Amino acid sequence: MSEGGLQSVERAFEVLELLTGSGRELSLSEITAATGRPAPSVHRLVRTLVALGYVRQEASRRYALAPALIRLGDAAARQFGTWANPLLAELVDQIGESANMAILDGAHALYVAHVAGRHTMRMFTEVGHRVPLHSTGVGKALLTQLPEAEAGRLLRFAGMPRITDQTITDPSDLLQELSGARALGYTLDNGEQEVGVACVAVPVPAAPSLTAISFSAPAPRLTPEVVRKAAAALREGATRLAERFAAERAGGPDL
């Protein structure tokens, strides 16, 4: 790729990441000021992204991310999950329970990978299914990776509806639980999302997107001893995933 072509790609992603991080529509002048690029260059770049369907222009003449990115994001998430399946299978072999991987998707956790457990009675998670953050093990593990203020803002934005009698519905109570979970290194869901189902989850550090992996099982099988073993296995798996992420970033192909 030529130097000019590489710079164009970098600048396109700079605009997309700016629109993603802003959480709102931006004017051309705001995009220009934030990127520090010349206004004519930014205008050409934004118009190209609009033509490709990745950015949309509102009637207010402000710009926002366009739906075409959803297709790319869903495809990337599924490929990301497929990439992690061998490690999840190894975790299932160690513990016997169903293993899952989820990423932060807006105000929800999105399941991107699942390997069923070895028991006759086992938990099944649908890849592509979005679940609340406040009532799931993976959701809580994702929240532990955010600063407390940001986690609180996200919870208030998403809401914390009661799903079962065990669901935590007060942001302060959940933030206190998350503080303890950071010290423990894992989070738990004790029938908060589905009656009779329990989950133990851990964050995956240095992932491309906020990521968590988990075991889910009928609650009676996740005894304190099993939780300790499961959490240890998950932490080891998360470390291996983080090492693989680091290796791929360091050794990416030169196109």
C-alpha positions in Angstrom: 0.0 0.0 0.0 1.3 3.5 -0.9 2.1 6.0 1.8 -0.8 8.2 0.7 -3.2 5.2 0.7 -2.1 4.2 4.2 -2.6 7.8 5.4 -6.1 7.9 3.9 -7.1 4.6 5.7 -5.7 5.9 9.0 -7.6 9.2 8.6 -10.9 7.3 7.7 -10.6 5.2 10.8 -9.8 8.4 12.8 -13.1 9.9 11.8 -15.0 6.7 12.5 -13.5 6.3 15.9 -14.2 10.0 16.6 -17.9 9.5 15.8 -18.0 6.3 17.8 -16.4 7.9 20.9 -18.5 11.1 20.7 -21.8 9.3 21.3 -23.6 12.0 19.2 -23.8 13.5 15.8 -20.9 15.9 14.9 -20.7 18.8 12.5 -18.0 19.0 9.9 -16.3 21.8 11.8 -16.3 19.7 15.0 -14.7 16.8 13.1 -12.1 19.1 11.6 -11.3 20.6 15.0 -11.0 17.2 16.7 -8.8 15.7 14.0 -6.7 18.8 13.4 -6.8 18.1 9.6 -7.4 20.7 6.9 -11.1 21.3 6.3 -11.1 20.4 2.6 -9.4 17.1 3.3 -11.8 16.3 6.1 -14.8 17.2 3.9 -13.6 14.9 1.1 -13.0 12.1 3.5 -16.4 12.4 5.2 -18.2 12.6 1.8 -16.4 9.4 0.8 -17.5 7.6 4.0 -21.1 8.8 3.3 -21.0 7.5 -0.2 -19.7 4.1 1.0 -22.6 3.9 3.5 -20.4 4.0 6.7 -21.4 7.6 7.7 -24.7 9.3 7.3 -25.6 13.0 7.0 -28.6 14.1 9.0 -31.0 16.9 7.9 -29.2 19.1 10.4 -26.0 18.6 8.2 -24.4 16.8 11.1 -22.8 13.4 10.7 -23.2 10.1 12.5 -22.3 6.4 12.0 -24.4 4.6 9.4 -26.1 1.2 9.6 -23.6 -0.4 7.2 -21.2 -0.6 10.1 -23.6 -2.9 12.0 -23.1 -5.6 9.3 -19.3 -5.3 9.6 -19.4 -5.3 13.3 -21.6 -8.4 13.5 -19.4 -10.3 11.0 -16.3 -9.3 12.9 -17.8 -10.3 16.3 -18.7 -13.8 14.9 -15.2 -14.3 13.4 -13.7 -13.2 16.7 -15.8 -15.8 18.5 -14.9 -18.5 16.0 -11.2 -17.6 16.6 -11.7 -18.2 20.4 -13.6 -21.5 20.1 -10.6 -23.8 20.5 -9.7 -22.2 23.8 -13.3 -22.4 25.1 -13.3 -26.1 24.2 -10.2 -26.6 26.3 -11.9 -24.8 29.2 -15.0 -27.1 28.8 -12.6 -30.1 29.0 -11.2 -28.8 32.2 -14.4 -28.0 34.1 -17.2 -29.8 32.1 -19.6 -26.8 32.0 -20.6 -24.7 29.1 -18.1 -21.9 28.2 -18.9 -18.6 26.6 -17.3 -15.4 25.3 -19.0 -12.0 25.2 -18.1 -8.5 24.2 -19.5 -5.1 25.1 -22.0 -4.0 22.5 -23.4 -0.6 23.4 -25.3 -1.1 26.7 -25.4 -4.9 26.4 -23.2 -7.9 26.4 -23.1 -9.7 23.1 -22.3 -13.4 23.1 -19.9 -14.1 20.3 -18.8 -17.7 21.1 -20.2 -20.7 22.9 -19.0 -24.3 23.5 -21.6 -26.6 25.2 -20.7 -28.5 28.3 -20.2 -32.2 28.8 -23.1 -32.9 31.1 -26.5 -34.2 29.8 -28.1 -31.2 31.5 -26.2 -28.2 30.3 -26.6 -24.6 29.4 -26.9 -23.4 25.9 -26.1 -19.8 24.9 -27.1 -18.4 21.5 -24.3 -16.7 19.7 -25.4 -13.3 18.6 -27.8 -13.0 21.6 -27.5 -9.7 23.6 -28.1 -9.7 27.3 -28.2 -7.0 30.1 -25.0 -6.0 31.8 -26.4 -5.8 35.3 -27.8 -9.3 35.6 -25.2 -11.5 33.9 -21.8 -12.8 34.8 -20.3 -11.7 31.5 -22.0 -8.3 31.8 -20.5 -7.7 35.2 -17.1 -8.8 34.1 -17.3 -6.3 31.2 -18.3 -3.5 33.7 -15.3 -4.3 35.9 -13.1 -3.1 33.1 -14.6 0.4 33.1 -13.9 3.2 35.6 -16.6 3.3 38.3 -18.0 6.5 37.0 -18.3 5.2 33.5 -19.8 1.9 34.7 -22.4 3.8 36.7 -23.3 6.1 33.7 -23.8 3.0 31.5 -26.0 1.3 34.1 -28.2 4.4 34.5 -28.4 4.7 30.7 -29.3 1.0 30.2 -31.6 0.7 33.2 -31.6 -2.1 35.7 -34.9 -3.9 35.4 -35.8 -6.7 37.7 -35.6 -10.0 35.8 -35.7 -12.5 38.7 -36.0 -12.1 42.4 -32.2 -12.2 42.6 -31.6 -9.4 40.1 -29.7 -6.4 41.5 -31.6 -3.2 40.6 -29.8 -0.5 42.4 -26.7 1.0 40.7 -24.9 1.7 44.0 -25.3 -1.9 45.1 -24.0 -3.3 41.9 -21.0 -0.9 41.8 -20.1 -2.1 45.3 -20.3 -5.7 44.1 -18.1 -4.8 41.1 -15.5 -3.3 43.4 -15.3 -6.6 45.3 -15.3 -8.6 42.0 -12.2 -6.6 40.8 -10.3 -7.7 43.9 -11.5 -11.3 43.5 -10.7 -11.4 39.8 -14.1 -12.8 38.8 -17.8 -12.0 38.8 -20.9 -14.1 39.6 -24.5 -14.4 38.4 -26.6 -16.3 40.9 -29.9 -16.7 39.2 -30.1 -13.0 38.4 -30.7 -13.5 34.7 -32.5 -16.9 34.7 -33.8 -18.8 37.7 -31.8 -21.9 38.5 -28.8 -20.8 36.3 -25.5 -19.6 37.7 -22.4 -18.1 36.0 -18.8 -17.3 36.8 -17.0 -14.9 34.5 -13.7 -13.1 34.2 -12.5 -10.1 32.0 -10.1 -10.6 29.2 -7.4 -8.0 29.3 -6.0 -6.1 26.3 -8.7 -7.5 23.9 -9.6 -5.4 20.8 -13.0 -4.8 22.4 -14.0 -5.2 26.1 -14.3 -8.9 26.4 -15.2 -11.5 29.0 -15.3 -15.3 29.2 -17.5 -17.4 31.4 -18.9 -20.8 32.5 -22.6 -21.2 32.9 -24.3 -24.2 34.6 -27.3 -25.2 36.7 -26.9 -23.4 40.0 -26.5 -26.5 42.2 -23.4 -27.6 40.3 -21.6 -24.3 40.7 -20.6 -25.0 44.3 -18.0 -22.7 46.0 -15.3 -25.2 45.2 -16.3 -25.5 41.5 -16.5 -21.7 41.3 -12.9 -21.4 42.6 -11.6 -24.0 40.1 -13.7 -22.4 37.3 -12.4 -18.9 38.0 -8.8 -20.1 38.0 -9.3 -21.9 34.7 -11.0 -18.8 33.2 -8.2 -16.5 34.4 -5.6 -18.7 32.8 -7.6 -18.8 29.6 -8.0 -15.0 29.6 -4.2 -14.6 30.0 -3.7 -16.9 27.1 -6.1 -14.9 25.0 -4.3 -11.6 26.0 -1.0 -13.1 25.0 -2.4 -14.1 21.6 -3.8 -10.6 21.1 -0.4 -9.1 21.9 1.4 -11.5 19.6 -0.9 -10.7 16.7 -0.6 -7.0 17.2 3.2 -7.3 17.2 3.4 -9.6 14.2 0.6 -8.4 11.9 1.2 -8.8 8.2 2.8 -6.0 6.2 0.5 -5.4 3.3 
